Amino acid sequence: MCGIAGIIGKNASKDVLLKMTNTQKHRGPDYTGFWLDENVCFGHNRLSIIDLSENANQPFQDEEERYQLIFNGEIYNYLELKNELDYNFVTSSDTEVLFAAYLKWGKACLNKLNGMFSFAVWDSVDKKLFAARDRFGVKPFYYHQSEDTLYFSSEIKTLHSAGIEKEPNKKVWANYFSFGSYGMPHETFWKHIDQLPGGHCLEFEKNTLKIEKWYFFEKEIEKHKEKLSYEEIKNKYIVLLKDSIKLRFRADVSVGFNVSGGLDSSALLAFVNQQENKENIKAFTFYTNDDRYDELPWVEEMISLTKNSLQKVLLKPEEVKELAAKIDYHQDEPYGGIPTLAYAKIFEKARAKNTLVLLDGQGMDEQWAGYDYYLQKNEATIQGVKKSPFKKEVLSKEMIALSQKPIYPKPFRDELLNKQYRDLFYTKIPRALRFNDRVSMAYSTELREPFLDYRLVELAFAQPLEYKIKDGIQKYVLRDIVSEYLSDSITYAPKRPLQTPQREWLANELHELVDKKIEKIEKSNYKSWFDIEELKKEWQNYVEGDNQSSFHIWQWLSLSTYIDNTDLCK
């Protein structure tokens, strides 16, 4: 796991590139490498995971020095690909396999890759840049194009450090407040900075940028048209799941995993413990000492069966202010609240324990239809709420006019499939992957998501409704699989949407912090975004008990973070 940065064009500068790589050094503290040419410069921050030798440092180049590669991520099936390539390998890294694959197959190599990746290749003969992002966008790629220069990097702050103006994208913010949207796949919360969507690639030549889709999920689903029996699907999924986890244990450093009390973590725990030397695999979990929310009892019940070493991480309310300031910096954009802070502490603990790679259970709900709103005839995107968590009425007329409810593609005839598709490519997964990438990288650790192996997602997604939901039980196939390994109290426990006492802490222990954040907004240029009196009224209602959802409160806190760092007077 690493960071990449580059400048193509008249403004290419080693000094600017140094600022960029220094800004994202936390992504790769083990080595920083550069390659410079006329009007082109590449930088790379390395976190050493596979082949720890200096031979695997980047940028990579071929013997003729025509091509330069910088890469962030992991190619999990690199050993299998290596057998297909007639190439004089000098390292045992997956980076060199990716490089050789690109040299042999060009853009077509993307469909052969099983991994999480964001990479860029410069062709010094044709003066052309090629870059690509993995199928679901696990690894980030941000860019800015000016009149004569393209800048790209792994983080938004990296581009701001290069001198790109930091100006809010008011429409994205308006939709965030009004509809809970974090933007479309190409957008960010900042003007002048875009992102390459997952499953897309770009080419930059003669100051012309071309972006195209390379992963056609809808077409891949068509390959599963033949209906297999329930047992056939179950067995096929188990084989793929075991292989996915096995591939993600490939590392030259210690690998552990995150665990909660839910079904997805149960499945991860069950199959992780089929790996060799399972007794040495550490499990990590967080808790808050609040019985209403903590999943620790379920976690300890699961761990008692598998005997893993359990590393428990406590988040206390008095830690929130300082920890939030750190994670605010690393996220660059609004994120998921106090649960994200608790999750961040896991990576801090893992780094301290010298466990540099963690696995987690992201992706099961979207492929097996696990959210409660999949059973409802509405456009909801949030689990476990009975009324809208968005408070559009606190916005100014200007912001309300800017807001526009996002419209997502519906490529399937079935509405359930369209909701799953939306969550995979537009809402749940892109949002969670960004949160998770930032908190893991903040502590120079790597996060891997075995359930987002594209083979698993495609197979599960394509299955008929009765395999996903049966007799009102969601994720039915997965529950059936896990029941062979763990107790019914774990396997058939309902999904718990809340993991921390965020609602209570904001109204009580963090009440003063919220007051100060609201006051900060009121005294800033952001004031014009709101009807301040209405906002204060909503805050008072919340304190007095109207707190089924705390999302709107966290939104205001998220905004106040950036007041000191942006000039909104322009």
Secondary structure, DSSP 4 states (H G I P E B T S, - for coil): -EEEEEEEETT--HHHHHHHHHHTGGG-BTEEEEEEETTEEEEEEE---S--SGGG-SSEE-TTS-EEEEEEEEETTHHHHHTT------S--HHHHHHHHHHHHGGGGGGG--EEEEEEEEETTTTEEEEEE-TT--S--EEEE-SSEEEEESSHHHHHHTT----B-HHHHHHHHHH-----TT--SBTT-EEPPTTEEEEEETTEEEEEE---HHHHHHTT-SPPPHHHHHHHHHHHHHHHHHHTT--SS-EEEE--SSHHHHHHHHHHTTSTTGGG-EEEEEE-S-TTT--HHHHHHHHHHH-PEEEEEE--GGGHHHHHHHHHHHHSS----HHHHHHHHHHHHHHHTT--EEE--TTHHHHHT-SGGGGSSS---STT-SS----GGGB-HHHHHH---------SSSHHHHHHHHHHHTSHHHHHHHHHHHHHHHTT-EEE-GGG-HHHHHHHHTS-HHHHEETTEESHHHHHHHTTTS-HHHHTPPP----S-HHHHHHTTTHHHHHHHHHHHHTSGGGGGB-HHHHHHHHHHHHTT--S--HHHHHHHHHHTTGGG--TT-
